Amino acid sequence: CLVPNPDAADEPDAPYITLRKFLEKVWDERRMVIFYDIASGLQFLTPEMEKEFKRAAGLEEKADAADPIAAAKAGLQAKRGLPREPEACLPLIEKALKTVEGAAVAIQSIHFIAASGGPGGSTLSPVERTNIERLKNWGQDEEIRAKGNVILLLTDQAAKVSAELRQSGSGIRTVFIPKPDRAERLAYVRTLTEGSEARRDAAKRLTQLRARLKKARKGADAKAIAEQIEAVEAEEAETRTFAVPKDFDPEIFAHSTQGLSLRQILDIFLRASGSGGVADLSFVKRKKREILNEEFGDVMEVVEPERGLEDIGGHEHIKAYFAGVLEAIRRGEKRLVPMGVTLMGPPGTGKTAIVEALAKEAGFNFVKVKNVRSMWVGESEAKMERLEFGLRSLSPVVVMNDEADLAEAGRDSPRGDSGVSERLMKKWMELLSDPRIRGEIIVINCTNRPDRIDPALKRSGRSDERILMPMPGDDERPAIIRVMLKRHSLPTDIADFTPFVKLTDGLSGADIEKIVLSSFRFADEQGRKQVDADALKAAVKDFIPSASQADIDLMTLMGLMECSSKRLLPRNAADLVAQIQARGLVENVEAIVAQIKARKIV
């Protein structure tokens, strides 16, 4: 990425530089500086350093005038270029490290040289194994350490690098460099949009002139001030690095670019400039979503939340709970923000809508995680690491882990994948248990069958609350119909939705949304411009539910069994149990109900 220039005071035209340039600056007093990658080969800070490297590596011998054979050898060696292959370059670098004091080496894309190679390095070639062993020896070599030499191995993802170089005792430390935080993004955005001191001065004069224009009366004075404003605006535009809309606010822009690197932010401005437009907020959000989905699309989907809590019908007690979470976020009281939440219940009851509303009203990023398992050796672990890196980079973020019962089944389930599932689950649980993510990464698990999720993932500290969202009750369905009509901007002349309570009994919120949309089609077929009672009744009569009542009853009972708080139980929990018991569609229903009553859930 780009980093702040440590010499910005002396180089005002280059406030940000590449990592390579940064290392060149901070290592400029070292005796030898070596940069290496498999494409460009060995590179040095100065020609003198290259000459010293060749001498230290034994590539440049002094010619002996008295010995013509030695002189010829020395001349031939001098004409040869430096090799590029890792198996040839690494031994040369090692010789220099053991000979020169105060040397620094930066090896780019180390994962191409020392790849993970699957469990135990089973897929590695002998040359790759040799490279790994050599690098491991460097980390433990006291001779290299005593000379004050430093080695940087750079990679975009640690999981791609051999586990032998990452294990404890290797002498190699893993350092995680996060995406820039809000303050760093704000400073960079101001650099891109405010430009030089001349523009800042112009902006100050504009503020003063506009204040004078407000006070000036109509006539020559106002006209003269307006002309001055026009001239200063032109001056300001000439000194600006990138064009921005008039209402551009760097603070808002910095917030909306959460999760992006400085280079990616620059790319957004370049795309806007290249298309002849400006980087307004809608453009930024659209491009940000494209960039992040390109970067992390194989492990998660970045979504722009559209609806808040007011767009959800029913579930008033659950909305009240999340409103409390939002208030804690606004106050910065992270101790009141859950580490995670598990939402349980039959499909279509509004679990996704609640998660989206939480992200929108909190002003957080919103992502949906994907299954990271892969058929390729080592790829699953690498994708899990990229998922964790992405979530930490995007924080504060609300994470929706949908169908959690499928992705995270119990650890005792049969696997046959050489322990990959256990390693993935361990990494995921470590992230969920990290106290540093409280208030920054909120993971919401959504499931129909919480009994199939590993108990370790449901425990407090990873999922602080487990909340049942059952099929809507009689008092909730009218509100859901009203919300769905509003959500889809459907005109209606229905004032009282009470008559539809019994007609929609047993239907989910998603079912009701489908019915509402169908009702508009029924009205249109009859030549009516709005949804009336006849159209809505016709849509209800036409609808066939997708889930069986037995499945819904079982999901509801399992959700009740897993609830973590009595105050977050459905208000009609006792009635739900009684109705399920009376229907008798669930196998062993009496035993399950006895457990629910024994635990005093109802």
N, C-alpha and C positions, 0 to 999 in steps of 0.2 A: 504494500500500500504506500501511500504518501505519509511523510512524517514532518513535524515542524523542523525548520532549518535552525540548528543551534547558532548559526552565524547570521541570522536574519537582520540584525542591526546593521551589519556591514554589507548585506546583500538584500536590500529592500525589494528587489524585483523577483526574488526567489524565496518567498516565505515558507514554502513547502517543497520538499525534495523527495526523491526515491530512497528506498532503504539502502540501496547500493551507495548512493551519494552520501547518505548519513554515516554509513560505516567508514567510508573513505575519510570523512571529516574527523570522526572520533578516534580513528586509528592513525591519523596522519603523523604522529610522533613515534610510531612503532618502527622497529628496524626493518621488518619485512611484513608485507600484507599480501595475502594470496586469495584470489577469488577463483572458484572452480565450479563449472557445471558441465554436464556431458555433451552439451551442444557447442559451447564456446571454448572448452578446454581451460587451461591455466591462464589466468590474467593477473597482472600486478599493478600496484599503485604507481610505480615509477619504473623507467627502464633500468635504473641502477639496482632496484630490488630484483628484477628479473635476472640480471647478471649474477647477483649474489646467490640467488636461488640455484642457478645452474652450477655454480661452483660448489655450493653446499650439497647438492644432489649428485655431484660427480659427473655432470654433463659438460663441464668446461674445464679442460686441463691446460696448464701452461705449456706452451711449446718449448721444447729443448732444441736450440739451434744446432747443438752438437749431435743430435740424434734425428736424422731425417725421417725415420719411421714414426717416432713419437710426434714429430711436427706434423706429419701427414695425418695421423690419427686425430690430433687436436683440431686441425683445419676441417676435417670431415665432420667431427662432432659439432663444431660451431655452425656448419651449414644446415644441419638437421633442425627441423622445427620441433617444438615440444609435442609430446603425444596428447591425445584426447581421451583415450579409453581409461575408465576408472582403474582397471587392473594394472595399468602402466603408470598412471598419475599418482595414485595413493602411495605407492612405495617411495616415489620421489618426494612427495610432501612430507612423508615420515622422516626421511633423511634430513630434510631442512629443519623440521621441528626438533630433531635431536642434536642439531649442530648450531642453530641460531637462537639467540636469546631475544625475548620480546617480540616474537612473531605472532601474527594473527591470521587465521584461516576461516573463510566462509564458504561452505559447500552448499550450493543451491539444489533444491529438489532431491534431498538425500534418499527419498523413497525409491528413486530410480536406481540407486546404487546399493542400498541395503533394504530391500523390500521385506515385508512380513513373511510372505511365502507360505501361509497357512500354518496349521498346528505343527510345531517342531521344525518349521522350515522345510516341510516335506517336498515342496515344489521348486526349491531353489537349485540352481546349477552350482557346480563346484567353484566357479569363479565368484558367484554372488556370496557363497558361504565364506570364501576367503576375504572378500571385502568387509563382511560383517565382523569377522574375527579380528581383522586389522583395526577397524574403528573401535571395537571394544578394547583392544590392547592400548590404543591411544588414551582412552579414558582412565586407564589404570597405570599408565606409564609414569613413574616418579621422575624420570629424567626429563620428560616433556614438561611436567608440572613444575619442576625445580627451575626451569628456564623462564618461567613466567609467560608461557605461550597460551593462547586461547583459541578454541575451535568452536565455530558455530555451525550446526547442522540444521538447515532450514527446510521446512516441509509445510504443506497446507493442512496436513492431518497426521497426527502422531500414530494412529492405528495402521497407517500404510507402512510404517517403519518396523524393522525387525524387533520382535519382543525382547531379544537379547540386549538390545541397546537401550531399552526402556525399563528394564528390571532394576530393582534395588541392588546396589553394589557394583553396578557397571561403571561408576565414575562419571556417568553422563546424566545431567539433570534435564528434565522436561519442563519447559517454560511456555505457558499459554499466553498468547498475546490477543486480547479481546478486540472486538470492533470498537471504534471510538465512542466515548460516552457523549452525553448531550452537550457538555461544555466544550468538548473538542470539536464536535460537529458545528456548534454555533460559531466558534472562532473561525473555522474554515469557511463556512457559508459567508460570514462577513468579509473575509478576505476576497472571495469570489465576486461578491456583489457590491461591496463598498469601494474596492479598488484603492487608489492612492490617497494621500493626504489632501490632494487637490479636490477630490470628490467629497471628502468629509467636510471640507471647508465650504464647498458649494451647497451641500445639504444643510449646513448651519445657516447660510445666508438665505436659502429658500424658506426656512422656518420663520426667520425674521421678516422677510418680505411678505409672506402670506399673512402674518399677524398684522402687519401694517395695512395690507389691502382690506382686511376686515373692518378696520377702523376708518379707512379713507372714505370720503363721500364720492358720489358719482362726479365725473368730470375729468379734468386734466390730470389731477393727482392719481386717481385710481388707474387711469389709462397708462400713465408713466410707470407706475408700480407693476402693472400687469406685463408691460413690455420687459421690465427688468427680470420678472419671474421667468418669462419665456426664454430670455437669453441665458439665465443661470441654469434652467432646466436643460438647455442644449449643451451647456458646458459640463453639467453633471453627467449627462448621457455619454459624452465623449470619454470621460475618465472612468466609467464603470467597466468592469471586466465582462460581466454578462448582463443582458437586459432582464429586468424583473418587472412584474406588474406594479402599478402605483400603490396598491394596498399591501405590498410585500412586507411581511413581518419575519425577520430572521429567527426570532424565538419560535414561532409556529413552524417555520420551515425546518428548524433543527429538531423539533419534536417529531415531525412527520417523517423524518428520514431515519428514525430509530432502526438499527439493524443493518444499516448500510456503511460501507467503508468510505473513506474520503475519495478514493478513486471512483467509486460507484456514484457518489454525489456529483463529482465532476462530470461523469458520463451523462447524468440527467441534464445538467446544464448544456452540455455539448449537443445532446439530442434535441433539446428545445431550440437552441441556436441554429442548428443545422436545418431544422424544419421551418425556420423563420418565425417561430413563436417565442413565448416566454414561459419560464418555469413557474406557472401558477400552481396552487395547491392541488387541483384536480389532476393536472399533468404529473405532478410529483407522485401522488398516490398511485396513479396508474402505472407509471414507470417503475416505481418501487416494487409493486406487486410482480411485475414482469421480471425484474432483476432477481428478486429473492426466490421466485419460483424456478428460475433458471439455475440458481445456485443450490437450492435445497429441495428442488421439486421431487427428487426420488425418495425423500424421507418425510416431507411434510408439505402441506398446501397453505400458502399465505392467503387469507381471505379478508376482504374489506367488510366489516360488520355494517349492516344497514338499519337494523331495528333495535329499539330500546325496550325497557321493561313495560312502557305504556302500550306497546304493540302486542302484548301477550294477554290473552283472556284467561281468567281463572288463576288458580295457584297463588292466591293472594298472600298466604303465609310464607310461601317460598320466595316470592318477590320481595316481601318485607325483609326476609333474611339477607338476600343479596343486596338490598338497598342499604342495610347495615354494613355489609362488607365494603360497598362503594364509599360510604361515609368514612370508614376507617382508612381507606386508600387516600381519600382527599385530605384527611388530617395527618397522613403520614404515620399512622399508628399501625405498624406492621404486625404487632403482636395480636391484633384483632382480625388479621387476614388469615384465612385457612391456608395450610400448605397445599391442600387439595380437597376436592369434593367428588363424591360418587353419586351420580343421579341414576335412579333405578326406576323401572316401570315398563309397561307394554310399549310397543312402538307407536309413534304418532302422538305422544302425550305432551310434547313441547320441550324435551330435553335440549335439543339443538338450539331452539329459540332462546332458552334461558342463558345458555353459554354465550351465544352471540350478543345478547343484550348486555351481559356483564362486561364483555370486551368493549362494546361501543360506549357505554356510559362511563367506564373507567378511563377511556382514552388509551387503552392498551392495544398492542398488536394482537391479532387473532389468527391462530394457526390450527389446522387439523393434521394430526400425525398420521403417517402411513405405516404399513407393515414393513419393517426393515430387514426381514429375513430374505436371504438370497441363496441361490443354488451354488454359487461360487465360493470356494474356500477362502475364508478370511473376509469376504465382502460384507457379511452381516455385521461383524464387529466394527468394521470401518463405517458402515452406514449408521450404526448406533452412535458412534463418536461424532459423526457429522450432525446427527440429530441433536445431541447434547450441545455441541458448539453453536448450532443455529438457534436453539432456544435461549442460550445464555446471551447470544449476540442480539437477539430481538427483544430481550427483556426491557421494560415490563411487558409481559405477554400472557394472554389467556390461551391455554392449550386444551383443545378438545380431543380426547382419546375415545373415539367412537367405537362401539362394539368391543368394549374392553374385555368381555368374557371370551371372545374369540382370539384376541391377540395375546392375552395374558392368562391362559388357563393354568390350573394348579400345577405346581412343580412335580407332583407325583404322576402326572399324566404320561403315557408312553411317548417317547421322543424319537430315538433312533437317529439323532443328528450329531453324534460325537460331542455332546455337551454344549452345543451352540446356544440352544434355548435357555439353558441355565445361566450361561455367561451374559446373554442379553438381558435376562430378567434381573440379574445381579446389578448390572450397570444402571438399569432403569430405576431400580429401588434405591441405589446409592444417590441418584439425582434427586428423587422425590424426598429423601431423608435429609438432604443438605440444608441446614438451617439458613444458609445465606440466600436461598431462593425465596424465602418467605416474603410475600408482598411483591415479588419480582416475576416469578414464574408460577402461575396458578393453574394446576392441572385438574381438569374436570373430566372424570371418567363417566361415560354414558353406557349403560348396559341394560339388557332385558333380563339377564339371568346372573345376578350378583353371586349366587351360590357357586358359580363355575370359576370365579376369580380367585387367585391364590390369596389366602388370608393375610399374608405378609403385605400385600399391596393395598388391603382394605383397612389396615390397622391405623389407629390415631397416630398422627405425625406424618403419615403419607396421604391419608384421606381423612381429614379431621371430621368431616360430616358425610353421612350416608343418608340420602334423602329419597324417599319414594315419591314418584310422580305418577299416580294412578290415572285411570280413565276419568274424565271430568264428571263431577257430580251434577245433580239437577240444578243447583244454584250457579254453576259455572258455565254451562252450555250456552245460555242466552248471551253472556258476555263474550264468549268465543265467536258466536255468529256475528255479533256487532263488530268485533275487532277484524274479522276476516273480510267483511264488507268494506270496512274502512281501508284495510291494507291493500286491497285490489281496486280501490276507488270505484266501487260499484254503487250506483244510485239505488235507493230503495224507498218505498213508502210505508214500510213496516215500522210501527212505533213500539209495539210490544211483542217480544220474542218468547214470552212465557208459553204460548200454545205449542211451541216446538220442543219443549223440554221432553215430553214423553215420546215424541216422534224420533228424537235423536238419542234415546236411551241406549247406553252401551257403546256409543261411538267415541272415537278419539278426536283430538283437536285436528289432526291431519285429515281424518275422515270428514269432519265438518268443513274444513277448507275446500276439500274436493267437492262437497255438496254445494257450497256457496258459489263456486265457480261454475258448476253445472247449472245452477239456478238461473244465472245470467243468460246462459245459452237457451234454456227453456223459455225465458221471457222474450229473448230476441226472436225465437222461432214463432212466437205468437204475435210478433210485431210490437211488443212493449219495450219502452226505453229504460225501464228500471225493474229491479227485482221486487215482485209483490208476493203476497202470501201463497197464491196458487203456484207460482213458479218454484218457490222454495219447497213447498210440499211435494211437488212433482219430482224435484231433484232428490229429496229424501226417499221417496218411494222407489226411485230408480236405482239407488245406490246399493251395492253388495259389499259388505265388510270383508277385508282381506284376512284378518286373523280370527281363529276360532275362539269361542268363549272359554273353552277348557285351557287353552294356552294363556289367555289373558288372566284367568283366575290364578293359574300357577305362578305366573310372573308377579302378580300382585302379592301373593302370599310370600314368595321368596324375598321380595322387596321389603315387606313388613318385618320379616325375620332379621334383615340386615340393618334396619334403621338405627341410627346412633343417637337420636335426640327425640324425646317425647314432644317437645314444643314444635318440632318440625314434622310431626306425623300429620297425615291428612285429617281434616276435621271430622270426616265421616268414616274413620278407620274401623270403628266398631261395626258400623252398618255394612261396610265392605266385607268384613269377615263373616258376618251373619249371612249375607247374600250368597257368598261363595260356598259356605257350609250348606245352605239350603239347596243350592243347585247340585252339589255333589258330583261335579264333573272332574275334579282333581283326584288322582289316586292317593290314597292314604290321607285324605283331607282332614279327617278327625285327629290323626296324630299330629299333623302340622299345626292345626288350630290349637291343640292342647299345648304345644310348645309356645305358641304366641301368647296364650293366656298365662302360662306358667311364668313367663318372663315379664309379665305385666305390661306388655306392649299395648294391649287393649284390655 
